[in-house]
């Protein structure tokens, strides 16, 4: 079955967004083209590593939005150990919670948040039974 293999986040200020995601989730970001190869560095694309090879999850990218892009938004959900702790981290680094924490039976605790660029994302604290 087809699965999501990469995500992209459109932003107004890439450096600010990289700091946000690095500080809140510990992701590693690097501008594509700065370490050789890749696309033209003028295209302003940052690679995002969300974990180690072989771990559950996917990596992605971040790019500067521009007028006339015409893309519709996608909401990505991020697995976290504690929704409460991560809502605090999101707020401490310039983002905000857009919903309160909610319980989804058989899944876990969930909340929608917004990053420094106005993008919505979900954070999910899975229930142990749901991941066994």
N, C-alpha and C positions, 0 to 999 in steps of 0.2 A: 504494500500500500504506500502511496506517496506520502512523504513526511516533510515538514519544514526543515531545511538544512542550513539556512542563513537568515539573519534578520537585518534590517536597516532602519536607522533612526534619522529623520531629517531634523536639522537644528538651525537656529539663527547664529549662534556663536559656538563653533566646534570646540574651542579650547575650554570654554566654560562647561560645556556638556561633558567633555572628557573628564574634567576634574570631578564633576558631580558623580558620574558612574564609577570612576576610580575610587572616590572616597566612600560612597554609599555601599557598593557591592564588591569592591576590591578587584574590579575588572582591569585588565591591562589594555591600554590603547596606544596605537602608534600610527603616525601619518604614513599612508601608503606612498611609496616613491622616495622617502627619505633614506631608506636603507638599501637602495638600488632595486632595479627591476620594477615591475608593477606598472600602474597607469601613470599618466602625466601628473606630476605633483600639483599642477595648477588646477586640477579638478577637485581638489580639497576633499579627499576621502580618507577616513581613519578606520583602521581595522580594530575590532574589539575581540579580545580573548576573554571568555567568561569562565574558563576552567582549564584543567589539564586534559590532555588527550585520553580518551577512554572513559572519562566521566560522563554522566548523563547530562545532556544539554547541547546547545549549539553556540557557535561564535557568530559574529555579525560585523556590521559596519555602521559608520556614522558619516553623514555628508551635510554640507551647507545647503539650506533651502534657498531657492531663488524664485523670483516672480515668474509666473506662468508655468510652474512645474506641473500642476494639475494632478498630482498623486493624491489618492485618498489615504487616510491614516489606517494603521494597523495597531492593534494593542497586543503587546508581548507580555507574557506572565513570567515572573522570575521566582524560582523556588528559594525560599528563605527559611532559616531555622526558627524565627520568631517575627510574626507580623508586627507586634507591638514595638519591638526593638528597631525594626526597619522603618516603621513610620517615624520614629524619633530621628533616625539617621537621615531620612529623606528631608525632614523639616530642618534639621541642623545644617544641611548643605544646600539650602535654597529652594527645595521642592516643597510639595504639600500633599497631604492626603485629600482626595476628593470624595472618598466615602469612609465611613467608619468600618472597623473590622467586622466581618460577618462570618458566620459559620455555615459551611456547605456540608451537610451530612454525607459521610463516606468519602469526602475529599479533603477537607481541612478548613483552616481559617484563611480568609482572603480579604484584600482591600485594593481599591484603585488609588493610584497616586499620580502626581504630575511632576515632571522634571523641570529644570530651570528654563527649558525651551518651550514649555506648554504642551509637551507630549504626554499622553496618558499611558500608564503601564500598570500591570497588576503585580501584586506580591502574594505568594501562596505559601502557607505553612502547612505542608501535608499532614494528614492524620496518619499515625503509624499503621493502622489497619489498612488504610487505602494504598500504601506503598509496599505492603508485604506480598 
